[in-house]
Amino acid sequence: MLELSFRTERSTELIDITARVRDLVAEIGTGTAALIYVPHTTAAVTINEKIDPVLVEDLEVALTRLSGDPDHFRHDDKDGPNGTSHLRSTLVGPQQLIPIGPDGLALGTYQAIFFCEFDGPRDRKVYVTTL
C-alpha cells in the first residue's frame, strides 16, 4: 500500500488526484484492480467528469445543499458542528475500485478520480493499493 498526502484549501473541495494515483499504481507495478481508499470520516473519493471545471463546482455546491444546515445536526466536534460533512462523506463513500488494463487504470475518456473534502482545510491522506 502506498499513500498520498496533501493539505486541502477549502471547507468543501473536489481535487483531481488521477495523475498521482496513476503514478502510485505504476510504482506498485502489479495487479488487476486499484483500490483507492480515504481513511477519514469527513472526506471521500469519487469518479466523475474531468473536462468541465464548472461541473466540479456544481457538485461541490450540490453536495453542500443536499446535506443541509450544520445546525440541524446534534454532532459537534472540537472544530464546531460538522454533521453535514459526515453525511456527505457517507453519501459519496470512502473507496473506489478501478480495473487495471494493459495501459494502466481503465478509466473512461472523460473520467477522473476526485478526492472530496467536506470538512477542510485539513491535512489528508489517500491509500492506494492493487489487488
C-alpha positions as MATLAB code, in Angstrom:
seq = 'MLELSFRTERSTELIDITARVRDLVAEIGTGTAALIYVPHTTAAVTINEKIDPVLVEDLEVALTRLSGDPDHFRHDDKDGPNGTSHLRSTLVGPQQLIPIGPDGLALGTYQAIFFCEFDGPRDRKVYVTTL';
ca = [
       0.000    0.000    0.000;
       1.209    3.479   -0.874;
      -0.061    6.816    0.414;
      -0.831   10.260   -0.989;
      -0.591   13.124    1.496;
      -1.713   16.697    0.924;
      -3.425   19.686    2.501;
      -6.835   20.823    1.302;
      -7.573   24.535    0.955;
     -11.341   24.940    1.362;
     -14.143   23.544    3.529;
     -15.666   21.756    0.516;
     -13.393   20.890   -2.372;
     -13.041   18.223   -5.078;
      -9.407   17.634   -6.032;
      -8.352   15.688   -9.126;
      -5.870   13.062   -7.884;
      -5.862   10.914  -11.039;
      -2.251   11.552  -12.085;
      -0.942   10.900   -8.583;
      -2.940    7.664   -8.324;
      -1.676    6.542  -11.758;
       1.904    7.145  -10.597;
       1.380    5.085   -7.436;
      -0.259    2.231   -9.346;
       2.704    2.217  -11.768;
       5.088    2.207   -8.795;
       3.318   -0.796   -7.261;
       3.571   -2.485  -10.636;
       1.236   -5.478  -10.371;
      -2.454   -6.162  -10.020;
      -5.720   -6.319  -11.894;
      -7.501   -3.545   -9.967;
      -6.554   -0.486   -7.949;
      -8.225    0.274   -4.643;
      -8.297    3.951   -3.672;
      -9.329    4.429   -0.046;
      -9.831    7.557    2.094;
      -9.232    6.930    5.837;
     -11.246    9.943    7.005;
     -14.878   10.225    8.126;
     -15.392   13.696    6.640;
     -13.845   13.063    3.214;
     -14.486   10.693    0.317;
     -13.384    9.676   -3.160;
     -15.400    9.581   -6.377;
     -15.015    9.219  -10.129;
     -16.576   11.833  -12.359;
     -16.047   14.032  -15.411;
     -12.778   15.961  -15.563;
     -13.343   18.010  -18.719;
     -15.547   20.826  -17.427;
     -14.340   22.510  -14.205;
     -17.799   24.037  -13.757;
     -19.186   20.527  -13.198;
     -16.822   20.043  -10.249;
     -18.001   23.347   -8.777;
     -21.624   22.289   -9.350;
     -21.006   19.020   -7.499;
     -19.445   20.877   -4.567;
     -22.460   23.194   -4.337;
     -24.989   20.373   -4.760;
     -23.418   18.234   -2.020;
     -23.384   21.221    0.326;
     -27.054   21.984   -0.380;
     -28.053   18.335   -0.126;
     -26.539   17.922    3.329;
     -28.383   20.944    4.733;
     -27.635   23.277    7.588;
     -24.941   22.132   10.068;
     -27.092   23.480   12.907;
     -29.696   20.775   12.191;
     -27.248   18.103   13.358;
     -26.540   17.343   17.013;
     -22.999   16.117   16.311;
     -20.271   18.595   17.219;
     -16.510   18.217   17.435;
     -13.629   20.405   18.596;
     -13.798   22.481   15.383;
     -17.563   23.005   15.520;
     -20.606   21.241   14.089;
     -19.689   19.031   11.159;
     -22.534   16.521   10.903;
     -23.067   17.707    7.329;
     -19.505   16.678    6.491;
     -20.108   13.181    7.825;
     -23.333   12.915    5.819;
     -21.635   13.974    2.576;
     -18.769   11.502    3.052;
     -21.288    8.727    3.734;
     -23.213    9.550    0.551;
     -20.114    9.623   -1.657;
     -18.136    6.817    0.024;
     -14.573    6.146    1.149;
     -13.313    3.983   -1.725;
     -13.235    3.320   -5.444;
     -12.130    0.151   -7.229;
     -10.774    0.622  -10.759;
      -9.714   -2.166  -13.140;
      -6.143   -2.092  -14.378;
      -5.709   -2.819  -18.083;
      -2.635   -3.058  -20.300;
      -2.324    0.743  -20.283;
      -2.894    1.238  -16.545;
      -6.078    2.463  -14.884;
      -9.101    1.609  -17.032;
     -10.831    4.954  -16.701;
     -13.145    6.314  -19.381;
     -12.048    9.152  -21.639;
     -13.684   11.836  -19.509;
     -13.260   10.224  -16.092;
     -11.014   11.378  -13.273;
     -10.558   10.373   -9.642;
     -11.532   13.123   -7.204;
     -10.690   13.400   -3.534;
     -13.709   15.018   -1.865;
     -13.021   17.328    1.067;
     -16.064   18.086    3.201;
     -14.507   19.492    6.386;
     -11.400   21.418    5.404;
      -8.972   22.802    5.206;
      -7.120   19.795    6.641;
      -4.138   17.528    6.156;
      -5.436   14.454    4.336;
      -4.301   11.033    3.138;
      -5.408    8.631    0.449;
      -4.264    4.994    0.406;
      -3.664    3.233   -2.907;
      -3.054   -0.459   -3.377;
      -3.528   -3.033   -6.104;
      -5.406   -6.302   -5.910;
];
